[in-house]
């Protein structure tokens, strides 16, 4: 059930009534506060917690606190909620290249330049577009995130049990995520561990940034050298932790900025790369691509390894240097 369909705009004269919702198998396991925040789109968080504290939200006719976890078959009373009318922000439906899909999972090859979700100046992203293109989908949630300018494998869960399973695997270090990236500089080692603690902060204009800091979160990436060029190196990055902008900051802070990185890169070089020369083609994006992921299927427990071929614009740049990936 989509609560937003039942929320009555302030301008209507229709009487407001409480909603009674029966919790399905896919909705079970959530905390009541998180459930309400999801189904009551547009309702301020403070208001959701107020109606919880006041006892207006009931489960099976009894009062509960915000930590209560929903059980299949619970009947939740959601009190009348009045919202001011807002303009309809239409989300265009879109499908993306599918790498794998079954009843539990959807794995796509996300193009560079597409955000995974709305926010921070972006009105919608992959998840909103997929939901718009699949209106009958009962459940569709991001398992993890990719930066807007990063292409490649993105996992989505079609069942809550799948989402929970994959989150547990990632937390316990049971997944293996690998990226292809090209950096500037004379990379020496065939295999190199970078362990630099990372601190996340927000700039004055609201942008997320990450810096190396002794009191930051422990972070670990393993880099393997795949090919060397004149002034560049193609690497595979293996994430041992999954911090925001981890690969980008680990490389930049080590003196090997990713080509095309508009936050942590070599800006004069990025500008020069946008135009082709006699010795190479143009590169107009960040060269970072999520090319492989290994995990256990949330239902069968079978080990799965999925791959997404290097994005076409990155492959063309490689070919222009005379060394295609394959």
HELIX and SHEET records of a PDB file:
HELIX    1   1 UNK A    3  UNK A    5  5                                   3    
HELIX    2   2 UNK A   32  UNK A   39  1                                   8    
HELIX    3   3 UNK A   45  UNK A   53  1                                   9    
HELIX    4   4 UNK A  126  UNK A  133  1                                   8    
HELIX    5   5 UNK A  160  UNK A  171  1                                  12    
HELIX    6   6 UNK A  246  UNK A  253  1                                   8    
HELIX    7   7 UNK A  267  UNK A  273  1                                   7    
HELIX    8   8 UNK A  312  UNK A  320  1                                   9    
SHEET    1   A 2 UNK A   8  UNK A   9  0                                        
SHEET    2   A 2 UNK A  82  UNK A  83  1                                        
SHEET    1   B 4 UNK A  19  UNK A  22  0                                        
SHEET    2   B 4 UNK A  75  UNK A  78 -1                                        
SHEET    3   B 4 UNK A  58  UNK A  59 -1                                        
SHEET    4   B 4 UNK A  62  UNK A  63 -1                                        
SHEET    1   C 4 UNK A  97  UNK A 101  0                                        
SHEET    2   C 4 UNK A 105  UNK A 110 -1                                        
SHEET    3   C 4 UNK A 151  UNK A 157 -1                                        
SHEET    4   C 4 UNK A 141  UNK A 142 -1                                        
SHEET    1   D 8 UNK A  97  UNK A 101  0                                        
SHEET    2   D 8 UNK A 105  UNK A 110 -1                                        
SHEET    3   D 8 UNK A 151  UNK A 157 -1                                        
SHEET    4   D 8 UNK A 288  UNK A 296  1                                        
SHEET    5   D 8 UNK A 176  UNK A 184 -1                                        
SHEET    6   D 8 UNK A 232  UNK A 239 -1                                        
SHEET    7   D 8 UNK A 220  UNK A 228 -1                                        
SHEET    8   D 8 UNK A 191  UNK A 195 -1                                        
SHEET    1   E 5 UNK A  97  UNK A 101  0                                        
SHEET    2   E 5 UNK A 105  UNK A 110 -1                                        
SHEET    3   E 5 UNK A 151  UNK A 157 -1                                        
SHEET    4   E 5 UNK A 288  UNK A 296  1                                        
SHEET    5   E 5 UNK A 303  UNK A 307 -1                                        
SHEET    1   F 2 UNK A 198  UNK A 202  0                                        
SHEET    2   F 2 UNK A 208  UNK A 212 -1                                        
END                                                                             
